[in-house]
Amino acid sequence: MELSFSQEAEREFFFSILGKVDNYLQDSKKHKTNTGLLSQKRVLEEFEITHTTLRRWERLGLRRYTPPIEGSTNIYYKTEELLKFLGVE
């Protein structure tokens, strides 16, 4: 069974969906999306540790993530991996 809509109905549907996507994108710019990543600074603050401790954790297997942008010095850690590393999960 095939449904067919008039061009006007299709256009109305298309613009309705387009409006919803646009609203979602605008809202996501206003609110930070939970990516599951923590910045190095936040890890240091949240866990009340020093850079030396964090480097030791990395040598013991904690993985660091960096953006694939030349010259970027940002470092991130996955929350899930941090919790597993610490034996919480």
N, C-alpha and C positions, 0 to 999 in steps of 0.2 A: 504494500500500500504506500503510495507516494503522495506526500503532501505538497501542495504548491501554493505559494503566497503571491499576492500582487507585488509589483515592484515597490509600491508605496509602503506596504506592510514590511517588506524586507528591509527597506531603507530605515524605517522607523525602528525596527528591531536592532539593526546595525548601530544606529546612533545611540540607542538606549544602552547597549552593551559598551560602546565606546565611552559613553559618559560615566558608566560604573567603573571602568578601568581607569579613566582619568581621575576620578575621585579617589580610588584606591592609591594611585601613584602620588597624588597630592598629600593624602593622609600619611603615607609611608615616609614622605620627606619630613613631615612634622614630627613624627614619632620614630625613635630608633627601633630598628628591627632586631630581634634577638637572634644573633647569628651563632651563638654558642661559643664565641671567641671572647677572650679577655685580653686587654692590652697588658704589656709587661708591667707598666706602672700600676695598673689596677691589681695585678697578681701580687706585686710587692706590698701594696697597701692592704689588700684583703687578707692575705696570709701573714702579714707582719713579718716579712723576711727581708733579707738583704740580697743584693745582686750576687754576692758570693754563694749564698745558699741556692739561689735560682740556677746559677751556673753548675753547681754540684748536682742538682736535680737533673739538669740536661745531660750531664755526663753519665748519670745513672739510668737514662732512657727517656726522660720527658722530652717530647718533641716541640720545637719552636716553629712558628709559621711566620713568614715574611712575604709582603706583597711582591709580585714579580715586576717591580718598577725599579729601574736603575736609580741608585742613589737613595732608595728608601731605607730609613733606619727603624721603621716601625716593626715591633715584634709582638706576636700574639700567641696565645696558648688556647687550646680547646678545653672548655670547662669539663667536659666528660673525661678527657684524658688526664687532666689534673686530679680529678676525684678518684679515678682508677689508680693513678700513681700513688696517691696518698692512702689507698686502701679503703676509701669510703664506699665505693660501689663494688 
